[in-house]
Amino acid sequence: MKAILCRRFGPPEDLVLADIDEPQPGPGEVQVAVRAAGVGYVDGLMVQGLYQEKPPLPHVPGSEFAGAVTALGSGVEEWTVGARVMGMASTGAFGEKLIQPAALCVATPDNLDDTEAAGFLLNHATALHGLRDRGGLEAGETLLVLGAAGGVGLAAMAVAKALGARIIAAASSAEKRELALASGAEAAVDYGGEDWRQELRELTAESGLQMVWDPVGGSAAEAAMRSLSWGGRHLVVGFASGTIPKVGLNIPLLKQCQIVGVDWGANRRQNHDYAMAIEREAAAWIAQGRLSPAPVSIRPLAEAATVLRQQLDRRALGKLVLKISDTKN
């Protein structure tokens, strides 16, 4: 089978497209024909050996997938060959076949095609967990989304919209702000501008700012936290800027605000049953029409190295997805 192969830790440009043997399912596992794979910032860190977990070499990168079950390991009763599934794996999504524990697969809703499904589960489950269960976002509250045109930001806006919140997007270019506005934000600000906090104050003069969704970190984090209203919540999702901010603890003292960590990967490891319930709930929201998936940008598998570089350099617009084989339209 065809797969992207990481033979040594290094830049994405070192990855190669290779022919390797198909993996076979063991007890409790399924083999999945991968039709599409989501691309995340973590994937770029992992191929460089910079992630907290280092898979044995050589390995097939990729942790987000959508496809169809092609073989069952012994003891698997919940799936049948041909069933459409999506999920999150440790590695292996950038190849034509992967092995996944049957219990970690989620049924793909009929109204979600495979390219959308490949880019859906990780970011939207993170957003549902973070915004509702960690942050307590309520209908009518105002949310500021940093990095709003990235996959994590767009998913947060989709979930926040489903929860009835008012959304203000923050993004670094006019093109990204236009995408955020088209994806449901009521307003957008340039958080690289000198006067962006004043613009934000004007936009929230009546509503206040109850929550910040922050997958970016860097210099924007403290400015956003200082913009919160009394009792607000700042959700720390990641540090795509490459800089972990050092924020003065006088801010939460004076504003009585909360700093809340949102780490979906750690949550899946610590609380497996809850994580799977959230993933299936997010899928059910799609099936019910309650949630619309964030848009994806589709590239062929052979461009994996280029796509990972775009992700690492923060040049990606929307969620990036690799098309592996024919998908359901």
N, C-alpha and C positions, 0 to 999 in steps of 0.2 A: 504494500500500500504506500501511497505518497504521504509524506509528513515533513514538517519543518523540524530540523534536528539541531539541538544545542550540544555540540561536542565538547566545548570548553566554555567556562564562564568568561564573558567579555561583552563588547558592544553588540547591539542587534545585528550589525553588519556582518558579524561572524557566523550567523545562522545559515544553514544550507537546506535546500529542498532535496530530500533523499527518498529512496525506496527502502522500506523496512518491513519486517514480518508483522502480520496482523496479531494483535494481542488476543488471547483467549480468556473467556470468563471462568472464574473459579466459583466455588460455592457461594451463593448469595449475591452474585454479580451478574450484570448484563453487559453484552457487547453492543455498542451503539455506533451506527453509521452516522458520522458527524456531517451534517449538512451546512452548518455555519458555526463560527466561533467568535465570541466577543473578545475584544482586546482591551485590557485594562492596564493602568499604570503599574500594578503589581507584576504583571507579566514582564514588563521591561526591566524591573528591578531584579526579577528572578533569573533571567538569562545572564545578567551581569554578576550574579552571585552576591547581590547587595540586599536581598530580602532576608528576613529573619530565619526562614527555612530554606535550606539548599538541597534540591533534589539530587540524587545520584546521577552522574554523567555516564553516557550521553542520555538526554531526555528530550521528550517532545513537549514544548511549552504549551501554554494555554490552559485556562481554568474555567472558561464559560462556554457552554456548548448547547446546541439544539440539533436534534436528528431523530432517528428511528431505531428501535431495538431490532437487532439482527440475530442475536443468539442469547440463550439463557443458561446461566450456571445452575448447578444442582440446588434444589430447594427454593427456587424463585417461582412464586405463584402469583404475585401481584401484577406482573407484566406479561404481555404476549408479544411474539415476534411481529413487527410492523407497527407497534404502538409508538406514537410520537411523544418524545420526552425532551426535557431540557434540564439543566442542572449545573452545578459547580463542582469541578474536579480539582484535585491537587495539581495535576499536570495532564497533558495528552490531548487537549482540544484542538491543537493545530495539526491534526492528522485525520485521515479518512476514517479511522476506527479508534475507539477508546473503550476502556473498561471502567465501569462505574458500579459501586454498590447499589443494588436494586432499591434499597431504602432511601437513597439520596437522590433518586430521580423524581421529577415533578412532571405530571401530565401537561403537555402543551395545549392551551386552549385552541379550539377550532378557529377562532377569529384572530389568531396570532400566527403570522407566517414564521418560517424558521429563522430568517435573518433578524426579524424583530425579536423573536424568542431568545436568540443567542445573546442579544444585547440587553435583555430585559431583567433577568432574575436577580443578578448580583446588586445592581444599582437600585432597583425599585424595592427589593427587600431591605436593603440598607436604609433607604429613605423611610419606609414604613416603620421599621424598627426605631430609627432615630427620631423622626419628627413626632410620631404619635406616642410610642412607648417610652422613649427616653426623654423627649422634650415636652410631651403633653400638648402639642399644638392643637388649638381649638379653632372652630369655625369663627371667622371674623377677625382673627389676629393677623398682624402684619409680620411677614417673614422676609428677611434679606438673604438672598442666595448668592454667595461669592462663587466665582468660577462658573457662572450660570450657563454657559454654552458648552461645557464639557459634559460627558456622559453622566457623572454623578450629580452635577447641577441640574441638568434637564430632568433627570429622574426625580429629584427632590421637588422640582416645580410641578411635575405631573401628580405626585402624591399629595403635595400641599393643596393643589387645586381640587383634588378629590375630597380633601378634608375640609374644604371651604375657606381656606386662608387667602389673604391678600398677599400678592407676591411682588417684591421689588428685586430685580436682577442686577447683579454687578458683574461686569465683564470688561476685558481690556481693549477691545477693538469695536469699531462700529459694526462690522460684520457679525461679531459674536452677540452684540446687543440686539441687533435686528433678529437674529435667530431666537434669542430669549423672549423677545416681545411676541414673535410669531408663535411661540410655544406656551404662551399663557401668562407671562409677566405683565403686570399693570403698568410698570415703569421700569426703566433701566438707567444705571449710572456707570460712569467710567471710574473704577476704583484706582486707576493710575493717575487721575487728575488731581491737581492741588486742592480744588474746592469741592471734592466729591462729598465730603461730610456735610457741607452746607446744603448741597443739593438734596442729600438724603434727609436732612432736618426739615427742609421745605416739603418733601414728599410725605413725611410722617408727622407733620405738625398737628394734625387732628387725630390720627389713629395711634400715634406712638409706634415704637418698634419693639415687638415682644420676643422675637427670636432671630438668631443668625445661624445659617447653615454654612459651615466653613470647612471645605475640603482643600483650601489653598494655603493657609498659614501666612508666613512672611509678614511684611509690614502692614498688610490690610487687616490682620486679625485684631490688633489693639484698637485701631480706628473704628472698626465695626463694633467691638465690644463697648467702646466709649459711647457709641450711638444708641445703645440699648436703652429702653425705658426702665424705670424702677421695677425690679423684680423680673427682668427679662432673662432669657436663656441663650447662651452661646454654645452651639454644638460643634465640637471639635471632631472633624471627620477624617482629616488627613493634611498633608503638607506638600501639595503638588508644586508649590513655589520652590521647594528644595530647602526652605528655611523654617526651622521650628521657632516660633516667636517666644520671646520672654516677656510676659505680660505682668505689669505691676498688680499685686494683690489688693492694692487700694481700690481698684476699679470694682471688683465684686463687693468689697466692703461698703463703698459709698453708694453703689447702685442697688445693693441687695440682690445682685444678679447671680445666676448659676453658670458654671463652666461644666459642660456635660460631655463626656467622651462617648463617641459612637464608633466602635470597631466591630464590623460585622464578622470578620474572620475569627476574631477571638471569641465573639459571641457564639458562633457555630461550634467552636471547639468546646466551650464551657457548658452550653445549654442546647444540646442537639435537638431535643424534642421541640423546644420553643422555636428554634431556628427553622426547622422544617415546617412547623405550623405557619410561620410568617411567610415563607416562600410559597406555600400552597394558598395562603390567603391572598397574596399579591396576584397569583395566577387566577384565583376566583374572581377578583375585582375586574380583571380583564374580561373574563368570560361573561360577567354580568353587565359589562359596559360602564362600570363605575369608574374605571381608570383607563386612560389612553396611554399607550407606550410612548416613551420619548423617541424622537426620530433617530435613525441610524445611518451611517455612511458605509457603503459596502465596497470591499476591495477583494481581489482574488487572493488565494492562499499564497501564491508565489511572491506577493508583495508584503509578506509578513514583516520582514526586516525594516522596510520603509515605513510601514504603519506603526511599528513599535517606536521607531525614532521620532515620528510625529507626536506620538503620545508622550514620550519622555520630554520632548522639547516644548510641550504645551501648544503645539500648532494644530491640534486636532479640533475639528468643528463637529460637535455632537459625538455620539457613541460610535466607535469604529468597530466594524464587524468583517471578518474574513469569510468569504463564501467558499465552502469546501466542495460541495457537490450540489446537485439539483435540489431546489427547495420547493416547499409547498407554497403556492401563491394564493 
